[in-house]
């Protein structure tokens, strides 16, 4: 056996599966979806929809830099495909380092000129929430919840066109995404500092997140890199708090789903957001990422995607010591105990597993069922899965759309074949759907063990003669697709022995059922991964729910519920699932600076004396029904009016 065969044999699977995994070639336009030869012409139905979206002004096919719609400097473009049909929806600019540097300069100039952070917090929150901004002609109209909601149908259609999820689910994403704008519009008014008890009697210690009671301390220019599986919500979850804190932003959406991001940017322009405050670039992921990392003007990177790419961003950010928020891969366990309500467990597990065709970072990757209820659950769960309709997201009643591209389908196939090879049983599905393209049948597999790719971290060792031809397929959220262009299955002529360690979520509509006996065993199985994003448990025992929740090494835990994300709660993981939190009041801190301030007691006493004097003057004038205007001495002086 050759060295190449020995290396590849570390993943026991059929030879055909291994060959498909590692012989996939990339076309010269590597940013396009990997799929069968497509480039189909638009169908009449899709063509009409695209024309309608174009007429609405929301189908944009240029990047946004300094408030202007622009093409790539070299005129290069990439195709955006409909995964359900393979049709080309649009061509967008294939941008790189030069265009990204322009966007950085625009964002930095906007930040320095204080187009954003000189606006008082109250004024800015009014702007975001679609309320009139009195006495302020900078913001013509808001980047707001109302605009997103009023265009939820068009935005949902765009999401379904380029991402594939059912239209009803896509419109639900619009509502979810808009909720972050609404929430942070209000939260901007509730950013608090702190007063620390001093160790010495003549000192006063303060923690400031504001320059004064109206002005926040923003981090600065933010680079936001977002995935394809939630092309709107992952943007608003980052941009909402960033703008609320006074940062300016460069958004880099996935090349697979840029149209939704561009539509959201168009609504921002309609809302009156100033030039440079929000920029959108797309195209060559590595070049754009390198430019964001290299620039000292970019002070923060926020990223949702694979753990491998997150690690690269961490290393790249070290050069300029940038702040990072990383929401990375997950390997979510869903634990069903004997005492669980069967109907609740089936419904919750179904939601946790098959949302967005299983293509989310918090999808239940392993359904771990106690042996006393295992057979009943497997039967009831399979019947529920069987009732789900698969098809184009625009068709009525469809619950499962296509996978994002051919590479995603091949990965799902490899995981399923590996499980079958090692003794698992397919209860339902287990193959490509008869609809063709990238549709895959909703699948339930029983008797899965931790030795299978479906349920655990895997380590693949390969011999490679030319690492320069290996490309990480960027844009795949929480799943790392290695597409080896030159790795030969037979007879490698290798020079180096290298090891790639990665864990893969199946990231598709496949539900593996594992069996356990005791609570302790379930906890060990659930925690046996380097990931720690989301987990789910189903039990009617309150004491057990607390014990297990506290023992699980995960940032998000749902008890008797499969849909747990909300704008008011912190979203983020433990271990190698990321850094920081998004959503909730805690998400604001990711975009704010914290300043410690020490005042000698004499100054504090003087300030209190001044305040008493001012109050006395105001009171005396108020008695005569006069308006009093005084200037508060602070980091930035502004007039405050008191009217009787």
ZIHUUR-V729279 format. One record per residue. N is the residue number from 1. SS is DSSP state (hx for helix, st for strand, lp for the rest). PHI is phi in whole degrees, -180 to 180 (none if undefined). NEAR is the number of other ideal C-beta (glycine too) atoms within 8 Angstrom. Layout:
# ZIHUUR-V729279
n=(N:N)
ss=(SS:SS)
phi=(PHI:PHI)
near=(NEAR:NEAR)
This chain:
# ZIHUUR-V729279
n=(1:2:3:4:5:6:7:8:9:10:11:12:13:14:15:16:17:18:19:20:21:22:23:24:25:26:27:28:29:30:31:32:33:34:35:36:37:38:39:40:41:42:43:44:45:46:47:48:49:50:51:52:53:54:55:56:57:58:59:60:61:62:63:64:65:66:67:68:69:70:71:72:73:74:75:76:77:78:79:80:81:82:83:84:85:86:87:88:89:90:91:92:93:94:95:96:97:98:99:100:101:102:103:104:105:106:107:108:109:110:111:112:113:114:115:116:117:118:119:120:121:122:123:124:125:126:127:128:129:130:131:132:133:134:135:136:137:138:139:140:141:142:143:144:145:146:147:148:149:150:151:152:153:154:155:156:157:158:159:160:161:162:163:164:165:166:167:168:169:170:171:172:173:174:175:176:177:178:179:180:181:182:183:184:185:186:187:188:189:190:191:192:193:194:195:196:197:198:199:200:201:202:203:204:205:206:207:208:209:210:211:212:213:214:215:216:217:218:219:220:221:222:223:224:225:226:227:228:229:230:231:232:233:234:235:236:237:238:239:240:241:242:243:244:245:246:247:248:249:250:251:252:253:254:255:256:257:258:259:260:261:262:263:264:265:266:267:268:269:270:271:272:273:274:275:276:277:278:279:280:281:282:283:284:285:286:287:288:289:290:291:292:293:294:295:296:297:298:299:300:301:302:303:304:305:306:307:308:309:310:311:312:313:314:315:316:317:318:319:320:321:322:323:324:325:326:327:328:329:330:331:332:333:334:335:336:337:338:339:340:341:342:343:344:345:346:347:348:349:350:351:352:353:354:355:356:357:358:359:360:361:362:363:364:365:366:367:368:369:370:371:372:373:374:375:376:377:378:379:380:381:382:383:384:385:386:387:388:389:390:391:392:393:394:395:396:397:398:399:400:401:402:403:404:405:406:407:408:409:410:411:412:413:414:415:416:417:418:419:420:421:422:423:424:425:426:427:428:429:430:431:432:433:434:435:436:437:438:439:440:441:442:443:444:445:446:447:448:449:450:451:452:453:454:455:456:457:458:459:460:461:462:463:464:465:466:467:468:469:470:471:472:473:474:475:476:477:478:479:480:481:482:483:484:485:486:487:488:489:490:491:492:493:494:495:496:497:498:499:500:501:502:503:504:505:506:507:508:509:510:511:512:513:514:515:516:517:518:519:520:521:522:523:524:525:526:527:528:529:530:531:532:533:534:535:536:537:538:539:540:541:542:543:544:545:546:547:548:549:550:551:552:553:554:555:556:557:558:559:560:561:562:563:564:565:566:567:568:569:570:571:572:573:574:575:576:577:578:579:580:581:582:583:584:585:586:587:588:589:590:591:592:593:594:595:596:597:598:599:600:601:602:603:604:605:606:607:608:609:610:611:612:613:614:615:616:617:618:619:620:621:622:623:624:625:626:627:628:629:630:631:632:633:634:635:636:637:638:639:640:641:642:643:644)
ss=(lp:lp:hx:hx:hx:hx:hx:hx:lp:lp:lp:lp:lp:lp:hx:hx:hx:hx:hx:hx:hx:hx:hx:lp:lp:lp:lp:lp:lp:lp:lp:lp:lp:lp:lp:lp:lp:lp:lp:st:lp:lp:lp:hx:hx:hx:hx:hx:hx:hx:hx:hx:hx:hx:hx:hx:lp:lp:lp:lp:lp:lp:st:st:st:lp:lp:st:st:st:lp:lp:lp:lp:lp:lp:st:st:st:st:st:lp:lp:lp:lp:lp:st:st:st:st:st:st:st:lp:st:lp:hx:hx:hx:hx:hx:hx:hx:hx:hx:hx:hx:hx:hx:hx:hx:hx:lp:lp:lp:lp:lp:lp:lp:lp:hx:hx:hx:hx:hx:hx:hx:hx:lp:lp:lp:lp:lp:lp:lp:lp:lp:lp:lp:lp:lp:lp:lp:lp:hx:hx:hx:hx:hx:hx:lp:hx:hx:hx:hx:hx:hx:hx:hx:hx:hx:hx:hx:lp:lp:lp:hx:hx:hx:hx:hx:hx:hx:hx:hx:hx:hx:hx:hx:hx:hx:hx:hx:hx:hx:hx:hx:hx:hx:hx:lp:lp:lp:st:st:st:lp:lp:lp:lp:lp:lp:st:st:st:st:st:st:lp:st:lp:lp:lp:lp:lp:st:lp:st:lp:lp:st:st:st:st:st:lp:lp:lp:lp:lp:lp:lp:hx:hx:hx:hx:hx:hx:hx:hx:hx:hx:hx:hx:hx:lp:lp:st:st:st:st:st:lp:lp:lp:lp:lp:hx:hx:hx:hx:hx:hx:hx:hx:hx:hx:hx:hx:hx:lp:lp:lp:lp:lp:lp:lp:st:st:st:lp:lp:st:lp:hx:hx:hx:hx:hx:hx:hx:hx:hx:hx:lp:lp:lp:st:st:st:st:st:st:st:lp:lp:hx:hx:hx:hx:hx:hx:hx:hx:hx:hx:hx:lp:lp:lp:lp:lp:st:st:st:st:st:lp:lp:lp:lp:st:st:st:st:st:lp:lp:lp:lp:lp:hx:hx:hx:hx:hx:hx:hx:hx:hx:hx:hx:hx:hx:hx:hx:hx:hx:lp:lp:lp:lp:lp:st:st:st:st:st:st:st:lp:lp:lp:hx:hx:hx:hx:hx:hx:hx:hx:hx:hx:hx:hx:hx:lp:lp:lp:st:lp:lp:lp:lp:lp:lp:lp:lp:lp:st:lp:lp:lp:lp:lp:hx:hx:hx:hx:hx:hx:hx:hx:hx:hx:hx:hx:hx:hx:hx:hx:lp:lp:lp:st:st:st:st:lp:lp:lp:st:lp:lp:lp:lp:lp:lp:lp:st:lp:lp:st:st:st:st:lp:lp:lp:lp:lp:lp:lp:lp:lp:lp:lp:st:st:st:st:st:st:st:lp:lp:hx:hx:hx:st:st:st:lp:lp:lp:lp:lp:lp:lp:lp:lp:st:st:st:lp:lp:lp:lp:lp:lp:lp:lp:lp:lp:lp:st:st:st:st:st:st:st:lp:lp:lp:lp:lp:lp:lp:st:st:st:st:st:st:st:lp:lp:hx:hx:hx:hx:hx:hx:hx:hx:hx:lp:lp:lp:lp:lp:lp:st:st:st:st:st:lp:lp:lp:hx:hx:hx:hx:hx:hx:hx:hx:hx:hx:lp:lp:lp:lp:st:st:st:st:lp:lp:lp:lp:lp:lp:lp:lp:lp:lp:lp:st:lp:lp:lp:hx:hx:hx:st:st:lp:lp:st:lp:lp:lp:hx:hx:hx:hx:lp:lp:st:lp:lp:st:st:st:st:st:st:hx:hx:hx:hx:hx:hx:hx:hx:hx:hx:hx:hx:hx:hx:hx:hx:hx:hx:hx:hx:hx:hx:lp:lp:lp:lp:st:st:st:st:st:lp:lp:lp:lp:lp:lp:lp:st:st:st:st:st:lp)
phi=(none:-71:-61:-62:-67:-62:-63:-72:-71:-66:-107:-67:-161:-67:-61:-62:-65:-60:-63:-65:-64:-114:-109:-60:-104:-100:-73:-61:-94:-71:-85:-78:-63:-81:-158:-60:-51:-120:44:-77:-76:-65:-71:-59:-64:-67:-62:-64:-66:-63:-62:-64:-68:-65:-64:-73:86:-98:-91:-100:-128:-134:-78:-119:-136:56:78:-119:-83:-135:-94:-66:-59:-93:78:-71:-134:-128:-89:-106:-107:-87:-66:-78:-126:81:-74:-80:-83:-165:-116:-123:-62:-98:-87:-146:-67:-62:-66:-65:-63:-62:-65:-63:-61:-63:-66:-68:-62:-63:-69:-65:-75:61:-67:-106:-82:-87:-78:-58:-56:-64:-63:-67:-65:-64:-60:-65:-88:73:-106:-64:-105:-66:68:-136:-100:-74:-95:-73:-159:-83:-84:-137:-54:-60:-65:-63:-67:-68:-112:-64:-68:-65:-64:-62:-64:-62:-61:-65:-61:-99:-112:103:-67:-55:-58:-61:-68:-64:-68:-63:-65:-62:-63:-62:-64:-64:-63:-72:-65:-63:-63:-74:-60:-82:-67:-59:-84:-122:-94:-112:-91:-155:-118:-103:-59:-80:-83:-120:-69:-100:-123:-131:-113:-129:-117:-109:-117:-136:-76:-150:-71:-110:-115:-84:-110:-72:-65:137:-77:-118:-100:-112:-108:-121:-95:-90:-77:-134:-69:-106:-63:-70:-80:-65:-67:-100:-71:-54:-68:-62:-68:-63:-85:104:-81:-108:-135:-114:-95:-116:-77:-63:-65:-78:-139:-84:-67:-65:-62:-68:-65:-63:-66:-61:-66:-64:-65:-61:-77:94:-67:-68:-57:89:-70:-130:-127:-132:-128:-149:138:-79:-59:-67:-67:-64:-62:-63:-65:-64:-72:-75:-75:-71:-77:-87:-100:-151:-119:-120:-140:-122:168:-73:-65:-61:-68:-58:-66:-65:-66:-60:-65:-68:-74:-64:-61:-116:50:-84:-77:-130:-124:-128:-113:-112:-64:-130:-146:-66:-89:-125:-100:-115:-89:-56:-88:-73:-72:-59:-64:-65:-66:-66:-62:-67:-66:-62:-66:-69:-91:-103:-59:56:57:78:-102:-135:-70:-106:-62:-67:-84:-140:-100:-103:-117:-67:-61:-68:-118:-56:-65:-62:-65:-59:-68:-66:-66:-62:-64:-66:-66:-62:-81:-77:-86:-107:168:-59:-61:-88:-82:-66:83:-71:-112:-130:-94:-79:-79:-67:-164:-64:-60:-65:-66:-63:-67:-59:-59:-65:-67:-66:-64:-63:-65:-63:-59:-97:108:-74:-117:-85:-85:-159:74:90:-156:-63:-78:-65:-67:79:50:-108:-81:-132:-67:-54:-126:-125:-125:-104:57:-80:-120:-73:-80:-96:-60:-64:-128:-148:-72:-122:-127:-115:-111:-132:-101:-130:-91:-145:-67:-67:-94:-91:-126:-79:-76:-69:104:-88:-69:62:-148:-99:-101:-95:-106:-91:-80:-128:-70:-94:-72:-111:58:-66:-100:-99:-112:-113:-109:-125:-120:-111:-110:-155:-117:-117:-76:-64:50:-165:-82:-125:-109:-87:-105:-108:-115:-141:-104:-114:-60:-62:-63:-61:-64:-63:-63:-65:-86:-79:-163:-82:-88:-162:-90:-128:-147:-136:-134:-127:-161:-100:-95:-63:-60:-64:-60:-71:-59:-69:-56:-73:-87:-74:-98:-139:-79:-128:-135:-106:-106:57:-154:-103:-116:-120:-76:-157:-66:-93:-118:-71:-115:171:-119:-106:52:-92:-94:133:-133:82:-136:-120:80:66:-66:-70:-67:-67:-63:-66:-117:-119:-90:-116:-121:-92:-128:-112:-119:-62:-62:-63:-67:-62:-65:-62:-62:-66:-64:-61:-63:-64:-63:-65:-63:-64:-63:-60:-65:-66:-71:-62:-64:-103:60:-105:-90:-113:-121:-136:-104:-83:-83:-151:-58:-129:-79:-141:-77:-122:-105:-123:-118:-73)
near=(4:8:8:14:10:8:11:11:8:7:10:6:9:7:6:6:12:12:9:11:10:12:10:11:6:8:6:3:7:7:9:10:9:10:11:5:3:8:6:8:4:10:8:6:7:13:9:8:11:13:8:8:12:8:6:9:6:12:12:11:9:10:17:14:12:9:9:7:6:9:7:13:7:4:6:8:9:14:10:13:14:12:17:11:10:11:12:11:12:10:8:15:15:12:14:12:10:8:16:16:10:10:14:15:9:14:16:12:9:14:16:6:6:7:10:15:10:7:12:8:13:8:11:14:14:12:15:18:12:8:7:4:10:4:3:9:4:6:13:5:7:15:13:14:13:8:13:16:10:6:13:12:7:11:17:13:13:14:16:15:12:17:15:14:12:11:10:6:11:16:12:8:14:16:10:11:15:13:11:15:15:12:12:15:16:10:13:15:8:7:13:5:9:6:8:7:5:8:4:5:5:6:11:10:11:12:12:11:13:12:9:10:4:8:13:13:11:13:11:12:16:17:12:14:12:13:13:12:13:10:19:14:11:12:16:14:15:17:12:14:16:14:16:15:14:11:16:16:16:17:15:15:15:13:12:13:13:15:17:16:16:16:15:13:13:11:13:10:10:8:12:10:9:11:8:13:12:13:15:14:14:16:17:10:11:7:11:16:13:10:13:15:14:8:11:4:10:16:9:16:15:16:13:12:14:13:15:9:12:13:8:9:15:10:7:11:12:7:7:10:5:10:8:13:15:12:15:17:15:16:12:15:14:17:14:14:14:7:7:13:8:10:7:10:14:12:10:15:17:12:10:15:14:14:10:10:13:13:12:11:14:11:16:13:12:15:14:13:14:12:9:5:14:11:6:8:14:13:8:11:15:11:8:11:15:8:6:10:9:12:10:9:14:9:8:3:5:13:8:12:15:12:15:14:12:10:12:16:13:11:15:15:11:13:15:14:11:15:14:10:9:10:7:14:7:11:9:11:12:9:6:9:9:4:7:6:10:14:14:17:12:14:14:14:17:9:9:13:10:8:5:14:12:15:11:10:10:9:9:9:10:11:12:12:9:6:7:4:9:11:8:10:11:10:11:16:14:15:12:13:10:10:12:12:9:7:13:8:11:7:6:13:5:10:4:8:6:9:6:9:6:12:12:11:12:13:13:14:15:14:15:15:16:13:10:12:6:6:9:6:9:14:11:8:13:13:9:8:10:8:14:13:19:14:13:18:16:15:12:6:8:6:6:11:12:8:9:14:10:6:7:13:6:13:13:13:11:14:10:12:8:14:8:12:9:7:11:6:9:10:13:13:15:8:9:9:15:13:6:11:12:14:15:10:7:9:15:14:9:14:14:13:7:9:8:8:8:8:9:9:10:7:8:10:8:8:8:8:8:9:8:8:8:9:8:8:10:11:8:8:11:11:7:7:5:7:8:10:8:10:8:8:5:9:5:8:6:10:6:8:7:10:4:9)
